[in-house]
Amino acid sequence: MSLRCVLFDLDGTLADTAPDLLASLDYALRQRGWPVAAQPQVQPAISRGALAMIRASLPHANATEQQTLLTLLLDYYELHIARHTRLFPGIEALLSWLEQHGLMWGVVTNKRQRFTLPLMRELGLYQRAACIISGDSTAHSKPHPEPMLTACAQIGVTPAQCLYLGDARHDITAGQAAGMTTLAASYGYIAPDDDPNQWGADGLITEPSALRAWITLS
């Protein structure tokens, strides 16, 4: 593999955003008189977006109530976007290692730009990333390959020169459709009844530091 760039999903892969997202969900639920969410029930839905989190916590709420909760959640999250969010252990060392070895890296996420860019700045990653593609940066979001191909165009590489790491099936589907090598991050926000081994990725990473060995051995 002639690797030139590593692309990452954001929530559940690059950064542990769950604490701030769950706190925002609990705020929205309290505002509407609902009980706070059960973390084990909701956390696996984070990679599918805020509305999926709401549906996981209140599966029987009607569409109007879900949209009201969504607005409350997102407005609160925007104001508290990095209060408790941190990079996963080993990510900073991994990014430094990639940079030291002349490999570019970037982010392709379904998170809206409204939240992606401020979060990347708060994490100190905005200037370091070769590209930042959000869920509304392109006409289609993952699992469509358009965000992946847009990332390649911005960086100036081909999909065959990229590796994509994500913690959801739609990450792997998008990467494969674009023609990238794909790895599943099993340390991310994965439901107990989901099996990353069944996603068809080229490999499985149990912790961020394992990516260095995977790249070296490849």
Disulfide bonds with the S-S distance in Angstrom:
none
